[in-house]
């Protein structure tokens, strides 16, 4: 599992975890990553409690940010 960080033209940072299909945004790179880590933690805890199959979970995300690697 890894984290990607993108910056939009208006300096909004988007942190992504493609393996879990989770995204977060922030005014700084550090803020976006912290929010994403919190989201990952909540996601993993809720999947353990609910015990649902992650493969059957679908989410739609739309990002209009240029993807720079």
MODELLER restraints for C-alpha pairs under 7 A, 6 or more apart:
rsr = mdl.restraints
at = mdl.atoms
rsr.add(forms.Gaussian(group=physical.xy_distance, feature=features.Distance(at['CA:1:A'], at['CA:19:A']), mean=6.01, stdev=0.5))
rsr.add(forms.Gaussian(group=physical.xy_distance, feature=features.Distance(at['CA:2:A'], at['CA:17:A']), mean=6.08, stdev=0.5))
rsr.add(forms.Gaussian(group=physical.xy_distance, feature=features.Distance(at['CA:3:A'], at['CA:15:A']), mean=6.59, stdev=0.5))
rsr.add(forms.Gaussian(group=physical.xy_distance, feature=features.Distance(at['CA:3:A'], at['CA:16:A']), mean=5.54, stdev=0.5))
rsr.add(forms.Gaussian(group=physical.xy_distance, feature=features.Distance(at['CA:3:A'], at['CA:17:A']), mean=4.88, stdev=0.5))
rsr.add(forms.Gaussian(group=physical.xy_distance, feature=features.Distance(at['CA:4:A'], at['CA:15:A']), mean=5.64, stdev=0.5))
rsr.add(forms.Gaussian(group=physical.xy_distance, feature=features.Distance(at['CA:4:A'], at['CA:16:A']), mean=5.11, stdev=0.5))
rsr.add(forms.Gaussian(group=physical.xy_distance, feature=features.Distance(at['CA:4:A'], at['CA:17:A']), mean=6.52, stdev=0.5))
rsr.add(forms.Gaussian(group=physical.xy_distance, feature=features.Distance(at['CA:5:A'], at['CA:13:A']), mean=6.79, stdev=0.5))
rsr.add(forms.Gaussian(group=physical.xy_distance, feature=features.Distance(at['CA:5:A'], at['CA:14:A']), mean=5.60, stdev=0.5))
rsr.add(forms.Gaussian(group=physical.xy_distance, feature=features.Distance(at['CA:5:A'], at['CA:15:A']), mean=4.41, stdev=0.5))
rsr.add(forms.Gaussian(group=physical.xy_distance, feature=features.Distance(at['CA:5:A'], at['CA:16:A']), mean=6.29, stdev=0.5))
rsr.add(forms.Gaussian(group=physical.xy_distance, feature=features.Distance(at['CA:6:A'], at['CA:13:A']), mean=5.65, stdev=0.5))
rsr.add(forms.Gaussian(group=physical.xy_distance, feature=features.Distance(at['CA:6:A'], at['CA:14:A']), mean=5.11, stdev=0.5))
rsr.add(forms.Gaussian(group=physical.xy_distance, feature=features.Distance(at['CA:6:A'], at['CA:15:A']), mean=6.44, stdev=0.5))
rsr.add(forms.Gaussian(group=physical.xy_distance, feature=features.Distance(at['CA:6:A'], at['CA:67:A']), mean=6.25, stdev=0.5))
rsr.add(forms.Gaussian(group=physical.xy_distance, feature=features.Distance(at['CA:6:A'], at['CA:68:A']), mean=6.49, stdev=0.5))
rsr.add(forms.Gaussian(group=physical.xy_distance, feature=features.Distance(at['CA:7:A'], at['CA:13:A']), mean=4.52, stdev=0.5))
rsr.add(forms.Gaussian(group=physical.xy_distance, feature=features.Distance(at['CA:7:A'], at['CA:14:A']), mean=6.28, stdev=0.5))
rsr.add(forms.Gaussian(group=physical.xy_distance, feature=features.Distance(at['CA:8:A'], at['CA:65:A']), mean=5.13, stdev=0.5))
rsr.add(forms.Gaussian(group=physical.xy_distance, feature=features.Distance(at['CA:8:A'], at['CA:66:A']), mean=6.55, stdev=0.5))
rsr.add(forms.Gaussian(group=physical.xy_distance, feature=features.Distance(at['CA:12:A'], at['CA:25:A']), mean=6.91, stdev=0.5))
rsr.add(forms.Gaussian(group=physical.xy_distance, feature=features.Distance(at['CA:12:A'], at['CA:26:A']), mean=6.09, stdev=0.5))
rsr.add(forms.Gaussian(group=physical.xy_distance, feature=features.Distance(at['CA:12:A'], at['CA:27:A']), mean=5.31, stdev=0.5))
rsr.add(forms.Gaussian(group=physical.xy_distance, feature=features.Distance(at['CA:13:A'], at['CA:25:A']), mean=5.44, stdev=0.5))
rsr.add(forms.Gaussian(group=physical.xy_distance, feature=features.Distance(at['CA:13:A'], at['CA:26:A']), mean=5.33, stdev=0.5))
rsr.add(forms.Gaussian(group=physical.xy_distance, feature=features.Distance(at['CA:13:A'], at['CA:27:A']), mean=6.09, stdev=0.5))
rsr.add(forms.Gaussian(group=physical.xy_distance, feature=features.Distance(at['CA:13:A'], at['CA:28:A']), mean=5.96, stdev=0.5))
rsr.add(forms.Gaussian(group=physical.xy_distance, feature=features.Distance(at['CA:13:A'], at['CA:29:A']), mean=5.53, stdev=0.5))
rsr.add(forms.Gaussian(group=physical.xy_distance, feature=features.Distance(at['CA:13:A'], at['CA:32:A']), mean=6.10, stdev=0.5))
rsr.add(forms.Gaussian(group=physical.xy_distance, feature=features.Distance(at['CA:14:A'], at['CA:23:A']), mean=6.90, stdev=0.5))
rsr.add(forms.Gaussian(group=physical.xy_distance, feature=features.Distance(at['CA:14:A'], at['CA:24:A']), mean=5.64, stdev=0.5))
rsr.add(forms.Gaussian(group=physical.xy_distance, feature=features.Distance(at['CA:14:A'], at['CA:25:A']), mean=4.28, stdev=0.5))
rsr.add(forms.Gaussian(group=physical.xy_distance, feature=features.Distance(at['CA:14:A'], at['CA:26:A']), mean=6.61, stdev=0.5))
rsr.add(forms.Gaussian(group=physical.xy_distance, feature=features.Distance(at['CA:14:A'], at['CA:32:A']), mean=5.99, stdev=0.5))
rsr.add(forms.Gaussian(group=physical.xy_distance, feature=features.Distance(at['CA:15:A'], at['CA:23:A']), mean=5.69, stdev=0.5))
rsr.add(forms.Gaussian(group=physical.xy_distance, feature=features.Distance(at['CA:15:A'], at['CA:24:A']), mean=5.26, stdev=0.5))
rsr.add(forms.Gaussian(group=physical.xy_distance, feature=features.Distance(at['CA:15:A'], at['CA:25:A']), mean=6.05, stdev=0.5))
rsr.add(forms.Gaussian(group=physical.xy_distance, feature=features.Distance(at['CA:15:A'], at['CA:32:A']), mean=5.48, stdev=0.5))
rsr.add(forms.Gaussian(group=physical.xy_distance, feature=features.Distance(at['CA:15:A'], at['CA:33:A']), mean=5.63, stdev=0.5))
rsr.add(forms.Gaussian(group=physical.xy_distance, feature=features.Distance(at['CA:15:A'], at['CA:36:A']), mean=6.36, stdev=0.5))
rsr.add(forms.Gaussian(group=physical.xy_distance, feature=features.Distance(at['CA:16:A'], at['CA:22:A']), mean=5.89, stdev=0.5))
rsr.add(forms.Gaussian(group=physical.xy_distance, feature=features.Distance(at['CA:16:A'], at['CA:23:A']), mean=4.44, stdev=0.5))
rsr.add(forms.Gaussian(group=physical.xy_distance, feature=features.Distance(at['CA:16:A'], at['CA:24:A']), mean=6.54, stdev=0.5))
rsr.add(forms.Gaussian(group=physical.xy_distance, feature=features.Distance(at['CA:17:A'], at['CA:23:A']), mean=6.33, stdev=0.5))
rsr.add(forms.Gaussian(group=physical.xy_distance, feature=features.Distance(at['CA:23:A'], at['CA:36:A']), mean=6.31, stdev=0.5))
rsr.add(forms.Gaussian(group=physical.xy_distance, feature=features.Distance(at['CA:24:A'], at['CA:32:A']), mean=5.73, stdev=0.5))
rsr.add(forms.Gaussian(group=physical.xy_distance, feature=features.Distance(at['CA:24:A'], at['CA:35:A']), mean=6.06, stdev=0.5))
rsr.add(forms.Gaussian(group=physical.xy_distance, feature=features.Distance(at['CA:24:A'], at['CA:36:A']), mean=5.13, stdev=0.5))
rsr.add(forms.Gaussian(group=physical.xy_distance, feature=features.Distance(at['CA:25:A'], at['CA:32:A']), mean=4.64, stdev=0.5))
rsr.add(forms.Gaussian(group=physical.xy_distance, feature=features.Distance(at['CA:26:A'], at['CA:32:A']), mean=4.28, stdev=0.5))
